[in-house]
Amino acid sequence: MKPTTCTTYSALDKIEVAKYPVILAPFHGVYVWVKGKELTLNQINNCGDISLIETFQDKIRAKSLKKRDLIRYAETQHKIIKEFLISPTYDEILDKIGKDKSIEDKKIILTELKDKLKGMKPGTKRSALEEEIDCMRIWIDLIFPEDFIGVIIAYALGVDKSAIKDVSEKTLIDAAIIAEKYHKRPSEIICKDGIFTPFNEMDIDKRAMFLLYEYKEKNKTVKHGKEKLKIGR
């Protein structure tokens, strides 16, 4: 019987696997291996204005999103996936699945629209054309299936390994009030319990301070309203 051979990894191979792990991601229901990386704070910030904390106001705004907001959201997803993928690269996948006649036709139309835009003066017609170009460009670029996008973004932003989804609006406001009193950052209070990334900490600080501002403005309005009521009496 011949001896069984096994694959051996060098120290550099092990370092690469640790830094750039290979994960299984669904692609239209079929699982594929992809090598990628969890993004750093700077890389995430370069992808756009991202927050992993959902507040009550966010849920209300989501019901009245404009097309421009959806385009911006799609662009952000596009940047995260492109930044995350190492092997295969974003362009390699796009080249593989993007060879479709309808997509190629739209690319030709997109080039024609961009040329048309160059000679247009600012106004409603130009704005409408810019929006059409944006929508078409996002449609062409983001042809990845939703199951793939969800897994990749969650891994790239470290969602599953952190406790960021457990942070509530009340927790943010309470932490912001205490932090202001003791000259601390809200993240210093919240992140004592649980695992949080540097991006999570920044996200918490930004959202907490904004909610505290809204909370103060609301209480100021209520207080002034009561005072006016007393004067009226």
Rosetta blueprint (number, residue, H / E / L):
1 M L
2 K L
3 P L
4 T L
5 T L
6 C L
7 T L
8 T L
9 Y L
10 S L
11 A H
12 L H
13 D H
14 K H
15 I H
16 E H
17 V H
18 A H
19 K H
20 Y L
21 P L
22 V E
23 I E
24 L E
25 A E
26 P E
27 F E
28 H L
29 G L
30 V E
31 Y E
32 V E
33 W E
34 V E
35 K E
36 G E
37 K L
38 E L
39 L L
40 T L
41 L H
42 N H
43 Q H
44 I H
45 N H
46 N H
47 C H
48 G L
49 D L
50 I L
51 S L
52 L L
53 I L
54 E L
55 T L
56 F H
57 Q H
58 D H
59 K H
60 I H
61 R H
62 A H
63 K L
64 S L
65 L L
66 K L
67 K H
68 R H
69 D H
70 L H
71 I H
72 R H
73 Y H
74 A H
75 E H
76 T H
77 Q H
78 H H
79 K H
80 I H
81 I H
82 K H
83 E H
84 F H
85 L E
86 I E
87 S E
88 P L
89 T L
90 Y H
91 D H
92 E H
93 I H
94 L H
95 D H
96 K H
97 I H
98 G L
99 K L
100 D L
101 K H
102 S H
103 I H
104 E H
105 D H
106 K H
107 K H
108 I H
109 I H
110 L H
111 T H
112 E H
113 L H
114 K H
115 D H
116 K H
117 L H
118 K H
119 G L
120 M L
121 K L
122 P L
123 G L
124 T H
125 K H
126 R H
127 S H
128 A H
129 L H
130 E H
131 E H
132 E H
133 I H
134 D H
135 C H
136 M H
137 R H
138 I H
139 W H
140 I H
141 D H
142 L L
143 I L
144 F L
145 P L
146 E H
147 D H
148 F H
149 I H
150 G H
151 V H
152 I H
153 I H
154 A H
155 Y H
156 A H
157 L L
158 G L
159 V L
160 D L
161 K L
162 S L
163 A L
164 I H
165 K H
166 D H
167 V L
168 S L
169 E H
170 K H
171 T H
172 L H
173 I H
174 D H
175 A H
176 A H
177 I H
178 I H
179 A H
180 E H
181 K H
182 Y L
183 H L
184 K L
185 R L
186 P H
187 S H
188 E H
189 I H
190 I H
191 C L
192 K L
193 D L
194 G L
195 I L
196 F L
197 T L
198 P H
199 F H
200 N H
201 E H
202 M H
203 D H
204 I H
205 D H
206 K H
207 R H
208 A H
209 M H
210 F H
211 L H
212 L H
213 Y H
214 E H
215 Y H
216 K H
217 E H
218 K H
219 N H
220 K H
221 T H
222 V H
223 K H
224 H H
225 G H
226 K H
227 E H
228 K H
229 L H
230 K H
231 I H
232 G H
233 R L
